[in-house]
Amino acid sequence: MATLTRQPLAPLALDSPAAPREGLGTLATSLVGSEILRIAAEVRQLAAEGKPVLNLTVGDFSPREFRIPAELEAGIARALAAGQTNYPPSDGVAELRSAVRDFYAEALGLDYPLEAVLVAGGARPVIWAAYQAILDPGDTVVYPVPSWNNNHYCHLTGARGVAVETRPEEGFLPTAADLAPHLAGATLLALNSPLNPAGSGFRRDQLAAITHAVVEENRRRGPGAKPLYLLYDQIYWLIAAERAPHATPVDLVPEAAPYTVFVDGISKAFAATGLRVGWAVAPPYLVTRMRDLLGHVGAWAPKPEQLATAEILGAPGCARALAATVRDAIDQRLAALDRGLGALAADGLPVRHLPPAGALYLSLHLDLIGRFGSNRAIRQHLLHEAGFAMVPFHSFGTRDDNGWFRLSVGAVGVDEIPPALERVRAALG
C-alpha cells in the first residue's frame, strides 16, 4: 500500500513579503480592526506574566464576577433537554418575538405589532442589518462621537459618516443644536443611550428635542423622498441608574415611530454577552428586509437561548428583577471607582470624572497630555506602571488626544479597585 507524503503547507499559507494579501477585496484590506480588542490582548499578556492588572477595557462581564441569572441558565437547559436544537425561524421564534412585543408594551409603553420584532444573534447583526437595509453607498450617516463602532459600520456599507463632536458638560451626548446642521440630506441618525463609552444617558428633554428634529426633517422632505431614520441603540437601558431614568424617542414623540429602529438584547441586562440574543423593533416593512439580509448570513440566535429569554420576558417582573441584580453589582463597582477617583482629585492629582449614570462605564479625564503627549502614552504609562487598563476615547471616534478614557467594570471585583487606585496614585505622583 502506498504511503501518502504530507506536503508542508504552512509556509504557503503565510503572506509572502513580495506579494502580501494578493487578491483580497478592497473592503477587507481597508477595514480597521478593533483597537479595544488590541488593547485587551496587551492586557491579557501582562496578566499572563503574573502582573497585577485592573482590567477596565472590554465592555464584557467576567463569569467569575457576574454569572448569568439562574433562571436563564435553567431555561436553556430545559430547551436543550427538550431537543430544541434545530434552526429557528429567520426572524426569531414566535415565543420570543411575542415576549419582546409584550415586554415593550408593559415596560416602555410602546405598542408594536408582532411583525415589528426581529430576533438575531446579538445586537451587532441587528445594527449591521439596519445599516444594510437603509443605506445605499454614499448615503450620509450622522452620529455623535465618542460612540461605538458607527465609523466601522459606515465603512462596511460605503456610507459617508458625519461624526459630531460632543462635550463632557453634556455627558458626551449630542444636543439637537449639535445635530441640526447635519440632518438635511442625511439618511440615518445613530444614537445610543445609556452611552457606550461615557456611561451617560439622555435627559427626556434632550431626547425629545432631537426626535422632534428628526420628525421635522422628514416632514420637509415630503412623500416619496427617502426618509431620515433614527437608529436608537438602547442595549443598556435595563441597567440604567435609577437616578437617570431611561426614555425612548417614540414614547416622547410618537410621530417618530415610522422612522425609528430600536436595538436591544440580553447581553448587558443579564450579563449574557456570550449567549447572543438581540432584537430590533422597527417598522414592519424594514424588519422584513433586515430579516432577509440576516437569513442569508445565518445570524440567528441559538434556539434554546431564545426560548429561555422568552420565558424571562414573559414572566411578570422577572426581567426587571434580574437586571436590577446585575445593575446593583455594576453600581457597587462604579461607586468604588467614583470614591477612589474623587479622593485622587481631592489630593490635587490631575484627575476628574463624570458621575456614572448607566451602563458599565465611567468616563475619566487625565490632564496629562502636556506631560505625555498623547492618550496612547498616558494609557501605556498607567498600564505598565500601575496595572490600570483603560480605553482612550479615540477608540470611539474622537479625533484629538483629549485625555478622556473609558473605564468598564464588568470584569473586576469591588475589592480589586482600591489597591489599583493606590497604584495609580503612585504612578501619577
Beta strands, then each sheet from edge to edge (+ up, - down):
strand 1: 54-55
strand 2: 117-120
strand 3: 140-145
strand 4: 160-165
strand 5: 188-192
strand 6: 229-233
strand 7: 260-265
strand 8: 278-281
strand 9: 351-353
strand 10: 361-366
strand 11: 388-389
strand 12: 391-392
strand 13: 404-408
sheet 1: 1+ 11+
sheet 2: 2+ 8- 7+ 6+ 5+ 3+ 4+
sheet 3: 9+ 10- 13+ 12-
end
